[in-house]
Amino acid sequence: MAKATTVKDALAKWEEKSGEKVNEAKAIKLYGQVPPIEKMDASLSTLSSCEKLSLSTNCIEKITNLNGLKNLRILSLGRNNIKALSGLEAVGDTLEELWISYNLIEKLKGVHSMKKLKVLYMSNNLVKEWGEFVRLAELPSLVDLVFVGNPLEEKHSAEGTWMDEASKRLPNLKKLDGTPVIKEEEDEGDGES
């Protein structure tokens, strides 16, 4: 079996193809590497200008080495083998969107470090308890959540209670699973469209 692609090699290939320097580029796409990337290695720390990093469709198991990414706003890690959200503290002050659907995440410990996170796409993971889901309430800026395909959502959607129960626990949400969250209160008068 071919050995995994390293982030270092993938970055070198990306530079060659794009003609951009990794330390200057704002958007870097390393998704779907063949053979896949298995580790987020230290070469990520060279991406000091990067605002959007895509590492989706690889075989990454752990979120690591994000400390040099001082400007990261969007991180795409969908379709990997990630089991936990730890490792995101390093980008907690800048990250606005995390795309992490189709992984193996059951627990949401560590999510609270992402103070600016507005968008969390984490469909098709393994979260099955409200006790984990409510950790998302620690994200003061979260307005758009996709949670479809987690055991918790599947159970409560089947019972017809998902939208109500989830939005009750996350009162700041504007969109859940792609559907606008309708609030019963006097929300309408605040001049936002």
QUINOR-V374965 format. One record per residue. N is the residue number from 0. RES is the residue in three letters. BURIAL is b if it has 9 or more other C-alpha atoms within 8 Angstrom, else e. Layout:
# QUINOR-V374965
n-><N	N>
res-><RES	RES>
burial-><BURIAL	BURIAL>
This chain:
# QUINOR-V374965
n-><0	1	2	3	4	5	6	7	8	9	10	11	12	13	14	15	16	17	18	19	20	21	22	23	24	25	26	27	28	29	30	31	32	33	34	35	36	37	38	39	40	41	42	43	44	45	46	47	48	49	50	51	52	53	54	55	56	57	58	59	60	61	62	63	64	65	66	67	68	69	70	71	72	73	74	75	76	77	78	79	80	81	82	83	84	85	86	87	88	89	90	91	92	93	94	95	96	97	98	99	100	101	102	103	104	105	106	107	108	109	110	111	112	113	114	115	116	117	118	119	120	121	122	123	124	125	126	127	128	129	130	131	132	133	134	135	136	137	138	139	140	141	142	143	144	145	146	147	148	149	150	151	152	153	154	155	156	157	158	159	160	161	162	163	164	165	166	167	168	169	170	171	172	173	174	175	176	177	178	179	180	181	182	183	184	185	186	187	188	189	190	191	192>
res-><MET	ALA	LYS	ALA	THR	THR	VAL	LYS	ASP	ALA	LEU	ALA	LYS	TRP	GLU	GLU	LYS	SER	GLY	GLU	LYS	VAL	ASN	GLU	ALA	LYS	ALA	ILE	LYS	LEU	TYR	GLY	GLN	VAL	PRO	PRO	ILE	GLU	LYS	MET	ASP	ALA	SER	LEU	SER	THR	LEU	SER	SER	CYS	GLU	LYS	LEU	SER	LEU	SER	THR	ASN	CYS	ILE	GLU	LYS	ILE	THR	ASN	LEU	ASN	GLY	LEU	LYS	ASN	LEU	ARG	ILE	LEU	SER	LEU	GLY	ARG	ASN	ASN	ILE	LYS	ALA	LEU	SER	GLY	LEU	GLU	ALA	VAL	GLY	ASP	THR	LEU	GLU	GLU	LEU	TRP	ILE	SER	TYR	ASN	LEU	ILE	GLU	LYS	LEU	LYS	GLY	VAL	HIS	SER	MET	LYS	LYS	LEU	LYS	VAL	LEU	TYR	MET	SER	ASN	ASN	LEU	VAL	LYS	GLU	TRP	GLY	GLU	PHE	VAL	ARG	LEU	ALA	GLU	LEU	PRO	SER	LEU	VAL	ASP	LEU	VAL	PHE	VAL	GLY	ASN	PRO	LEU	GLU	GLU	LYS	HIS	SER	ALA	GLU	GLY	THR	TRP	MET	ASP	GLU	ALA	SER	LYS	ARG	LEU	PRO	ASN	LEU	LYS	LYS	LEU	ASP	GLY	THR	PRO	VAL	ILE	LYS	GLU	GLU	GLU	ASP	GLU	GLY	ASP	GLY	GLU	SER>
burial-><e	e	e	b	b	b	b	b	e	b	b	e	e	b	b	e	e	e	e	e	e	b	b	b	b	e	e	b	e	b	b	b	b	e	e	b	b	b	b	b	b	e	e	b	b	b	b	b	b	b	b	b	b	b	b	b	b	b	b	b	b	b	b	b	b	b	e	b	b	b	b	b	b	b	b	b	b	b	b	b	b	b	b	b	b	b	b	b	b	e	b	b	b	b	b	b	b	b	b	b	b	b	b	b	b	b	e	b	b	b	b	b	b	b	b	b	b	b	b	b	b	b	b	b	b	b	b	b	e	e	e	b	b	b	b	b	b	e	b	b	b	b	b	b	b	b	b	b	b	b	b	b	b	b	e	b	b	e	e	e	b	b	b	e	e	e	b	e	e	b	e	e	b	b	b	b	b	e	e	e	b	e	e	e	e	e	e	e	e	e	e	e	e>
